[in-house]
Amino acid sequence: MTRNHSSIFACLFLLFAVHTAAISQEQTTDVFNRNYIKATMLKVTDWQLKHPKHTPTDWTNGAFYAGVVAAYQTTKSKVILDSLLALGERTNWKTSPNYDHADNIAICQTYVDLYRLKKDRKMIQPTIDTVQKLRTIPGREVQRHNITWWWCDALFMAPPTLVKLGVTLRDPSYFAVNDSLFRQTYDLLYNKNEHLFARDAGYLVNEQGEGKREKNGKLVFWSRGNGWVMGGLVRILEELPKNYSNREYYLTIYREMADRIISLQQEDGLWRASLLDPASYPGGEGSGSGFFCYALAWGINKGILNKEKYLPAVQKAWKGLNTLLSDEGRVGWVQPIGADPQKNFSAESWEVYGAGAFLLAGSEVIKMKK
């Protein structure tokens, strides 16, 4: 670790300590207290930055740094901003290889957000170049799968980058590209009866009902994958102009999923790794639950979701998410990297995207009025 990074972590820890000291014992029991939320977001950010796990441009960090940006926007911590800028300098603002794989432009959401603050073209030029290639040259993913975004969590990775670019560059052609690719994924994976996305084509059933199922006979709908879809929808809707012709398309999917998701929330406020077979999966799953909390709270804050109906679900979710935190700020009960509702995770299991989801949730919960 360089001296620069050590000083960033030390400053962030000090800033967290100052915030924590300002909160009374009574307030720390109120997870909706604004000071508590800010202090907790600082603590989670601090811990996760000190415990990196993947290359900076990896898709996992795309989700994490989306949360770090939200933490900066919430706390206005210069230390967090410095850590974000240091990320860009380390990566030279580049994407991962394989230009047409959605995972590899997830980190670009953060680059665009930082460009909006600093207005330095070098921060987004590699992203522009990569997306231009995506728009014009058929790549390996479409050759292999006949579709570019063939798995559902790709809808968090890539669409917000395209839409953010369109807004930033004032070029709606990026919106049109996103619409086309998003609809292909929706048409393939969205179950119009369940209002949930299959993870990929391997989890679809045929006309005879044959295909993968859970122990209870239900279809397999992955909590984390659907959480990422809802998080992606929020980040699309946050950006798209109110008068954009296809905005209602995304709103409809978002509302349908929100209504379904709250019906699957468990008593502890969290969602299980497999949404339709919660009994087979002990413990709430931290990353999917974090993204659901984020997406539902955003909808209430924007007046899109009925507050009376959805607020209790968000309150339960935020309380549940806070039970997953260790004293030092690690978000536990996070399912490891995989493509289905694996059972091999516990209170000690963590991943960087679990922290990202928690931070995004906190950034919206703090805006809510009880």
C-alpha positions in Angstrom: 0.0 0.0 0.0 1.4 3.4 -0.9 1.9 6.3 1.5 -0.9 8.2 -0.3 -3.4 5.4 0.2 -2.4 4.9 3.8 -3.0 8.6 4.5 -6.4 8.3 2.8 -7.4 5.4 4.9 -6.2 7.1 8.1 -8.1 10.3 7.3 -11.2 8.4 6.5 -11.0 6.5 9.7 -10.5 9.7 11.7 -13.5 11.3 9.9 -15.6 8.3 10.8 -14.4 8.5 14.5 -15.4 12.2 14.6 -18.9 11.4 13.3 -19.3 8.5 15.6 -18.3 10.5 18.6 -20.9 13.1 17.8 -23.7 10.5 18.0 -25.2 9.7 21.5 -25.8 6.2 22.6 -29.5 6.7 22.2 -29.1 7.8 18.6 -26.9 4.8 17.7 -29.9 2.6 18.3 -31.9 4.6 15.7 -30.8 3.3 12.3 -32.8 6.0 10.6 -31.0 8.8 12.4 -29.1 10.9 9.7 -25.9 11.1 11.7 -26.0 7.4 12.3 -26.5 6.7 8.6 -23.6 9.0 7.6 -21.3 7.5 10.2 -22.2 4.0 9.2 -21.6 4.7 5.5 -18.2 6.1 6.4 -17.4 3.0 8.4 -18.5 0.6 5.7 -16.5 2.6 3.0 -13.4 2.7 5.2 -13.5 -1.0 5.9 -14.0 -2.0 2.3 -11.4 0.3 0.9 -8.9 -1.3 3.3 -9.9 -4.8 2.2 -9.7 -4.8 -1.7 -10.4 -8.2 -3.3 -10.3 -7.7 -7.1 -8.7 -5.7 -9.8 -10.1 -2.1 -9.7 -11.9 -2.3 -13.0 -13.6 -5.7 -12.2 -17.4 -5.8 -12.3 -17.5 -6.3 -8.5 -15.8 -3.0 -8.1 -18.2 -1.4 -10.6 -21.0 -2.1 -8.0 -18.8 -1.1 -5.0 -17.7 2.2 -6.4 -21.2 3.1 -7.4 -21.8 2.9 -3.7 -18.7 4.9 -2.8 -19.9 7.7 -5.1 -23.2 7.6 -3.3 -21.3 7.8 0.0 -19.5 10.8 -1.2 -22.7 12.5 -2.4 -24.2 11.8 1.0 -21.3 12.8 3.3 -19.4 15.2 1.1 -16.3 13.6 2.5 -13.2 14.9 0.7 -11.4 11.8 1.8 -13.9 9.6 -0.1 -13.6 11.9 -3.1 -9.8 11.6 -3.0 -10.1 7.8 -2.9 -12.3 7.9 -6.0 -10.0 10.1 -7.9 -7.1 7.8 -6.9 -9.0 4.9 -8.4 -9.2 6.7 -11.7 -5.5 7.6 -11.7 -4.6 3.9 -10.9 -6.7 2.6 -13.8 -5.9 5.5 -16.2 -9.7 5.7 -16.5 -9.7 2.6 -18.7 -12.2 -0.3 -18.9 -11.6 -4.0 -18.6 -10.9 -5.9 -21.8 -13.7 -7.5 -23.9 -15.5 -4.3 -24.9 -18.9 -5.9 -25.5 -19.1 -7.7 -22.1 -21.4 -5.6 -19.8 -19.2 -6.4 -16.8 -16.3 -4.5 -18.2 -18.0 -1.1 -18.4 -19.6 -1.3 -15.0 -16.8 0.8 -13.5 -17.4 3.5 -16.1 -20.5 4.7 -14.2 -18.0 6.0 -11.6 -15.8 7.6 -14.2 -18.8 9.5 -15.6 -19.8 10.7 -12.2 -16.3 11.9 -11.5 -16.1 13.6 -14.9 -19.2 15.5 -14.0 -17.4 16.9 -11.0 -14.0 17.7 -12.6 -14.8 18.1 -16.3 -11.6 16.5 -17.4 -12.1 14.7 -20.7 -9.5 12.1 -20.0 -11.8 10.7 -17.3 -14.4 9.5 -19.9 -12.6 9.3 -23.2 -11.7 5.6 -22.8 -15.4 4.9 -21.9 -16.6 6.8 -25.0 -14.2 4.8 -27.1 -15.2 1.5 -25.7 -18.9 2.2 -26.0 -18.4 3.4 -29.6 -16.8 0.0 -30.4 -19.8 -1.7 -28.7 -22.2 0.2 -30.9 -20.5 -0.5 -34.2 -18.6 -3.9 -34.0 -20.4 -7.2 -33.2 -18.4 -8.8 -30.4 -17.7 -12.1 -28.8 -20.8 -12.0 -26.5 -23.3 -11.7 -29.3 -21.5 -14.2 -31.4 -21.6 -16.8 -28.6 -25.1 -16.1 -27.3 -26.9 -14.3 -30.1 -27.5 -11.5 -27.6 -25.1 -9.0 -26.0 -26.6 -8.8 -22.5 -27.5 -12.4 -22.0 -27.6 -12.5 -18.2 -29.9 -10.4 -16.0 -27.4 -8.6 -13.8 -25.8 -7.2 -17.0 -28.7 -4.7 -16.7 -27.0 -3.1 -13.8 -23.5 -3.2 -15.4 -24.0 -1.6 -18.8 -27.3 0.4 -19.2 -26.5 3.1 -16.6 -23.1 3.7 -18.3 -24.8 4.2 -21.7 -27.5 6.4 -20.3 -25.1 8.5 -18.2 -23.0 9.0 -21.3 -26.0 10.1 -23.3 -26.9 12.7 -20.7 -23.4 13.9 -20.2 -22.6 14.2 -23.9 -26.1 15.5 -24.7 -26.4 12.7 -27.3 -29.7 10.7 -27.1 -28.3 8.1 -29.6 -26.9 6.4 -26.5 -30.4 6.1 -25.1 -31.5 4.3 -28.3 -28.6 1.8 -28.2 -29.5 1.0 -24.6 -33.2 0.6 -25.4 -32.4 -1.9 -28.1 -30.0 -4.0 -26.0 -32.2 -3.8 -22.9 -35.3 -5.0 -24.7 -33.5 -8.0 -26.0 -32.6 -9.1 -22.5 -36.1 -8.3 -21.2 -37.7 -10.3 -24.0 -35.5 -13.3 -23.3 -35.4 -13.4 -19.5 -38.4 -11.5 -18.0 -41.2 -13.7 -16.7 -44.4 -11.7 -17.2 -46.3 -13.8 -14.7 -43.8 -13.7 -11.9 -42.5 -10.2 -12.7 -39.0 -11.4 -12.2 -35.9 -12.0 -14.3 -34.3 -15.4 -14.8 -30.6 -15.3 -14.4 -29.9 -16.4 -18.0 -31.4 -18.8 -20.6 -30.3 -21.8 -18.6 -33.0 -21.0 -16.0 -35.9 -20.7 -18.4 -38.5 -23.5 -18.7 -40.0 -24.8 -21.9 -43.7 -25.0 -22.8 -44.0 -28.3 -21.0 -42.7 -26.7 -17.8 -39.4 -28.5 -18.0 -36.3 -26.8 -16.6 -34.5 -26.0 -13.4 -36.5 -25.7 -10.3 -36.0 -25.2 -6.6 -36.6 -28.0 -4.0 -40.2 -26.8 -3.5 -40.9 -27.0 -7.2 -40.8 -23.3 -7.8 -38.9 -21.6 -10.6 -35.4 -20.3 -9.8 -35.3 -16.6 -9.4 -32.1 -15.3 -8.0 -32.3 -12.6 -5.4 -29.0 -11.0 -6.3 -29.6 -11.0 -10.0 -33.1 -9.4 -9.6 -31.6 -6.9 -7.1 -29.1 -5.8 -9.6 -31.8 -5.4 -12.2 -33.8 -3.2 -10.0 -30.7 -1.2 -9.1 -30.0 -0.8 -12.8 -33.5 0.4 -13.5 -33.2 3.0 -10.8 -29.9 4.3 -12.2 -31.5 4.4 -15.7 -34.6 6.3 -14.5 -32.5 8.7 -12.5 -30.8 9.8 -15.7 -33.4 9.6 -18.5 -35.1 12.9 -19.3 -38.7 13.1 -18.0 -40.0 13.5 -21.5 -38.0 10.7 -23.1 -40.3 8.6 -25.2 -39.3 5.2 -23.8 -39.1 6.2 -20.2 -42.5 4.7 -19.4 -41.1 1.3 -20.6 -38.6 1.2 -17.8 -41.1 2.6 -15.2 -43.5 -0.2 -16.0 -40.9 -2.9 -15.4 -39.7 -1.1 -12.2 -43.2 -0.8 -10.8 -44.1 -4.4 -11.6 -40.9 -5.7 -10.0 -41.3 -3.5 -6.9 -44.8 -4.9 -6.3 -43.5 -8.4 -6.6 -40.4 -7.9 -4.6 -42.1 -6.6 -1.4 -44.4 -9.7 -1.4 -41.2 -11.9 -1.1 -39.6 -10.0 1.7 -39.0 -12.1 4.8 -39.8 -11.2 8.4 -36.3 -10.1 9.2 -36.6 -7.5 6.4 -34.2 -9.3 4.1 -34.6 -11.5 1.0 -33.3 -15.0 0.6 -30.9 -16.0 -2.1 -33.7 -17.7 -4.0 -36.7 -15.6 -4.0 -39.4 -18.3 -4.4 -37.9 -20.9 -2.1 -36.8 -18.9 1.0 -37.1 -21.9 3.4 -34.2 -23.6 1.6 -31.8 -20.7 2.2 -30.9 -19.7 5.7 -30.1 -16.1 6.4 -30.9 -13.0 4.4 -28.6 -12.3 1.4 -26.9 -9.0 1.9 -26.2 -7.8 -1.6 -29.6 -8.6 -3.2 -31.3 -7.1 -0.1 -29.2 -4.0 -0.3 -30.1 -3.4 -3.9 -33.8 -4.0 -3.2 -33.7 -1.5 -0.3 -32.0 1.0 -2.5 -34.4 0.7 -5.4 -37.6 0.8 -3.2 -36.4 3.8 -1.2 -35.5 5.6 -4.4 -39.0 5.0 -5.7 -40.6 6.5 -2.6 -38.3 9.5 -2.6 -39.2 10.2 -6.2 -42.9 9.8 -5.7 -43.1 6.8 -8.0 -44.0 4.3 -5.4 -46.9 4.7 -2.9 -45.3 5.6 0.4 -48.0 4.0 2.6 -47.5 0.7 0.8 -43.7 0.6 0.4 -42.3 2.5 3.4 -42.8 -0.4 5.8 -40.9 -2.7 3.5 -38.0 -0.2 3.2 -37.9 0.3 7.0 -37.7 -3.4 7.6 -35.1 -3.8 4.9 -32.8 -1.1 6.3 -33.1 -2.5 9.8 -32.3 -5.9 8.5 -29.3 -4.7 6.6 -27.9 -3.1 9.7 -27.9 -6.5 11.5 -25.5 -7.7 8.9 -22.8 -5.3 9.9 -19.8 -6.3 11.9 -18.4 -3.8 14.5 -15.7 -2.7 12.1 -18.0 -2.1 9.1 -17.9 -5.4 7.1 -21.2 -6.3 5.4 -21.8 -10.0 6.0 -24.2 -12.6 4.7 -23.1 -11.7 1.1 -23.4 -14.5 -1.4 -20.0 -15.1 -3.2 -19.5 -14.8 -6.9 -21.6 -17.2 -8.8 -24.5 -17.6 -11.2 -27.2 -19.0 -9.0 -28.6 -19.1 -5.4 -25.6 -20.9 -3.9 -25.9 -21.9 -0.2 -22.2 -21.6 0.7 -22.3 -18.3 2.5 -22.7 -17.2 6.1 -22.5 -14.2 8.5 -18.7 -14.1 7.8 -19.1 -14.0 4.0 -18.4 -10.7 2.3 -17.9 -9.3 -1.1 -17.2 -5.7 -2.3 -20.5 -5.5 -4.0 -22.3 -6.2 -0.7 -20.7 -3.0 0.6 -21.7 -1.1 -2.6 -25.3 -2.2 -2.2 -25.4 -1.2 1.4 -24.0 2.3 0.6 -26.5 2.8 -2.2 -29.3 1.8 0.2 -28.1 4.2 2.8 -27.9 7.1 0.3 -31.6 6.8 -0.3 -32.8 5.9 3.1 -31.2 9.0 4.5 -33.4 11.1 2.2 -36.7 9.6 3.4 -39.2 11.3 5.6 -40.9 9.0 8.1 
